[in-house]
């Protein structure tokens, strides 16, 4: 299981604590593999871009109008976190955020 996020993100740390088998991939340091990013964009669409982040607020209007996939490749910290890949393939095994729905799908209580 891969958890794409930031090691300094409180939500990512909570998810990691409850998913001890997960391996953190720090998107700031390592980025997100293009296949994972493409699959996540196909599954989640614009919800994948965190428009409440400080990175988003620092972008110009022209940059914000860029294709979301290109924007996430250039600024991986814009991705809503965590993005969790639970299986070995990318067919429906992606979860976005750390909410009750994601926890239930992954069999985590609380």
MARGUTI-864741 format. One record per residue (C-alpha): residue in one letter; chain; y negated, x, z. Coordinates in steps of 0.1 Angstrom, whole numbers, always signed. Example, Ala and Ser with C-alpha at 12.3 -4.5 7.8 and 13.67 -1.06 7.14 Angstrom:
<bamars>
<bamar rest="a" kette="A" c2="+45" c1="+123" c3="+78"/>
<bamar rest="s" kette="A" c2="+11" c1="+137" c3="+71"/>
</bamars>
This chain:
<bamars>
<bamar rest="x" kette="A" c2="+0" c1="+0" c3="+0"/>
<bamar rest="x" kette="A" c2="-34" c1="+13" c3="-10"/>
<bamar rest="x" kette="A" c2="-66" c1="+2" c3="+6"/>
<bamar rest="x" kette="A" c2="-97" c1="+11" c3="-15"/>
<bamar rest="x" kette="A" c2="-128" c1="+12" c3="+7"/>
<bamar rest="x" kette="A" c2="-150" c1="+35" c3="+27"/>
<bamar rest="x" kette="A" c2="-139" c1="+55" c3="+57"/>
<bamar rest="x" kette="A" c2="-172" c1="+46" c3="+74"/>
<bamar rest="x" kette="A" c2="-169" c1="+8" c3="+67"/>
<bamar rest="x" kette="A" c2="-161" c1="-12" c3="+99"/>
<bamar rest="x" kette="A" c2="-142" c1="-39" c3="+79"/>
<bamar rest="x" kette="A" c2="-120" c1="-12" c3="+62"/>
<bamar rest="x" kette="A" c2="-113" c1="+4" c3="+96"/>
<bamar rest="x" kette="A" c2="-102" c1="-30" c3="+110"/>
<bamar rest="x" kette="A" c2="-79" c1="-36" c3="+80"/>
<bamar rest="x" kette="A" c2="-64" c1="-1" c3="+83"/>
<bamar rest="x" kette="A" c2="-57" c1="-7" c3="+120"/>
<bamar rest="x" kette="A" c2="-38" c1="-39" c3="+112"/>
<bamar rest="x" kette="A" c2="-21" c1="-24" c3="+82"/>
<bamar rest="x" kette="A" c2="-6" c1="+9" c3="+95"/>
<bamar rest="x" kette="A" c2="+14" c1="+14" c3="+63"/>
<bamar rest="x" kette="A" c2="-17" c1="+14" c3="+42"/>
<bamar rest="x" kette="A" c2="-33" c1="+45" c3="+28"/>
<bamar rest="x" kette="A" c2="-71" c1="+46" c3="+26"/>
<bamar rest="x" kette="A" c2="-86" c1="+57" c3="-7"/>
<bamar rest="x" kette="A" c2="-122" c1="+65" c3="+0"/>
<bamar rest="x" kette="A" c2="-141" c1="+52" c3="-31"/>
<bamar rest="x" kette="A" c2="-171" c1="+74" c3="-24"/>
<bamar rest="x" kette="A" c2="-150" c1="+106" c3="-24"/>
<bamar rest="x" kette="A" c2="-121" c1="+96" c3="-47"/>
<bamar rest="x" kette="A" c2="-133" c1="+67" c3="-68"/>
<bamar rest="x" kette="A" c2="-111" c1="+38" c3="-80"/>
<bamar rest="x" kette="A" c2="-85" c1="+44" c3="-107"/>
<bamar rest="x" kette="A" c2="-96" c1="+27" c3="-139"/>
<bamar rest="x" kette="A" c2="-65" c1="+6" c3="-142"/>
<bamar rest="x" kette="A" c2="-70" c1="-8" c3="-106"/>
<bamar rest="x" kette="A" c2="-107" c1="-14" c3="-113"/>
<bamar rest="x" kette="A" c2="-99" c1="-32" c3="-146"/>
<bamar rest="x" kette="A" c2="-72" c1="-54" c3="-130"/>
<bamar rest="x" kette="A" c2="-94" c1="-62" c3="-100"/>
<bamar rest="x" kette="A" c2="-123" c1="-72" c3="-123"/>
<bamar rest="x" kette="A" c2="-99" c1="-94" c3="-143"/>
<bamar rest="x" kette="A" c2="-87" c1="-111" c3="-111"/>
<bamar rest="x" kette="A" c2="-119" c1="-114" c3="-91"/>
<bamar rest="x" kette="A" c2="-147" c1="-112" c3="-117"/>
<bamar rest="x" kette="A" c2="-182" c1="-109" c3="-104"/>
<bamar rest="x" kette="A" c2="-170" c1="-113" c3="-68"/>
<bamar rest="x" kette="A" c2="-159" c1="-76" c3="-70"/>
<bamar rest="x" kette="A" c2="-196" c1="-65" c3="-70"/>
<bamar rest="x" kette="A" c2="-212" c1="-65" c3="-35"/>
<bamar rest="x" kette="A" c2="-247" c1="-78" c3="-42"/>
<bamar rest="x" kette="A" c2="-255" c1="-75" c3="-5"/>
<bamar rest="x" kette="A" c2="-251" c1="-38" c3="-3"/>
<bamar rest="x" kette="A" c2="-278" c1="-12" c3="+1"/>
<bamar rest="x" kette="A" c2="-266" c1="+4" c3="-32"/>
<bamar rest="x" kette="A" c2="-273" c1="-29" c3="-50"/>
<bamar rest="x" kette="A" c2="-307" c1="-32" c3="-35"/>
<bamar rest="x" kette="A" c2="-315" c1="+3" c3="-47"/>
<bamar rest="x" kette="A" c2="-307" c1="-5" c3="-83"/>
<bamar rest="x" kette="A" c2="-334" c1="-15" c3="-109"/>
<bamar rest="x" kette="A" c2="-332" c1="-48" c3="-127"/>
<bamar rest="x" kette="A" c2="-320" c1="-30" c3="-158"/>
<bamar rest="x" kette="A" c2="-292" c1="-14" c3="-139"/>
<bamar rest="x" kette="A" c2="-282" c1="-47" c3="-123"/>
<bamar rest="x" kette="A" c2="-279" c1="-62" c3="-158"/>
<bamar rest="x" kette="A" c2="-253" c1="-36" c3="-168"/>
<bamar rest="x" kette="A" c2="-217" c1="-47" c3="-174"/>
<bamar rest="x" kette="A" c2="-201" c1="-50" c3="-139"/>
<bamar rest="x" kette="A" c2="-172" c1="-28" c3="-147"/>
<bamar rest="x" kette="A" c2="-195" c1="+0" c3="-159"/>
<bamar rest="x" kette="A" c2="-217" c1="-5" c3="-129"/>
<bamar rest="x" kette="A" c2="-187" c1="-1" c3="-105"/>
<bamar rest="x" kette="A" c2="-175" c1="+30" c3="-124"/>
<bamar rest="x" kette="A" c2="-209" c1="+46" c3="-119"/>
<bamar rest="x" kette="A" c2="-214" c1="+33" c3="-83"/>
<bamar rest="x" kette="A" c2="-180" c1="+28" c3="-67"/>
<bamar rest="x" kette="A" c2="-197" c1="+19" c3="-33"/>
<bamar rest="x" kette="A" c2="-209" c1="-13" c3="-50"/>
<bamar rest="x" kette="A" c2="-174" c1="-27" c3="-48"/>
<bamar rest="x" kette="A" c2="-167" c1="-54" c3="-22"/>
<bamar rest="x" kette="A" c2="-144" c1="-39" c3="+4"/>
<bamar rest="x" kette="A" c2="-117" c1="-36" c3="+11"/>
<bamar rest="x" kette="A" c2="-97" c1="-39" c3="-21"/>
<bamar rest="x" kette="A" c2="-60" c1="-39" c3="-12"/>
<bamar rest="x" kette="A" c2="-32" c1="-31" c3="-36"/>
<bamar rest="x" kette="A" c2="+0" c1="-42" c3="-18"/>
<bamar rest="x" kette="A" c2="+26" c1="-36" c3="-45"/>
<bamar rest="x" kette="A" c2="+35" c1="-9" c3="-69"/>
<bamar rest="x" kette="A" c2="+21" c1="-28" c3="-98"/>
<bamar rest="x" kette="A" c2="-12" c1="-46" c3="-104"/>
<bamar rest="x" kette="A" c2="+2" c1="-81" c3="-112"/>
<bamar rest="x" kette="A" c2="-13" c1="-103" c3="-85"/>
<bamar rest="x" kette="A" c2="-8" c1="-77" c3="-58"/>
<bamar rest="x" kette="A" c2="-46" c1="-72" c3="-53"/>
<bamar rest="x" kette="A" c2="-66" c1="-87" c3="-24"/>
<bamar rest="x" kette="A" c2="-103" c1="-86" c3="-19"/>
<bamar rest="x" kette="A" c2="-120" c1="-86" c3="+15"/>
<bamar rest="x" kette="A" c2="-105" c1="-89" c3="+49"/>
<bamar rest="x" kette="A" c2="-106" c1="-126" c3="+57"/>
<bamar rest="x" kette="A" c2="-80" c1="-151" c3="+70"/>
<bamar rest="x" kette="A" c2="-66" c1="-157" c3="+35"/>
<bamar rest="x" kette="A" c2="-60" c1="-120" c3="+29"/>
<bamar rest="x" kette="A" c2="-45" c1="-115" c3="+64"/>
<bamar rest="x" kette="A" c2="-21" c1="-145" c3="+59"/>
<bamar rest="x" kette="A" c2="-10" c1="-132" c3="+24"/>
<bamar rest="x" kette="A" c2="-2" c1="-98" c3="+39"/>
<bamar rest="x" kette="A" c2="+15" c1="-113" c3="+70"/>
<bamar rest="x" kette="A" c2="-11" c1="-100" c3="+95"/>
<bamar rest="x" kette="A" c2="-20" c1="-121" c3="+125"/>
<bamar rest="x" kette="A" c2="-55" c1="-126" c3="+138"/>
</bamars>
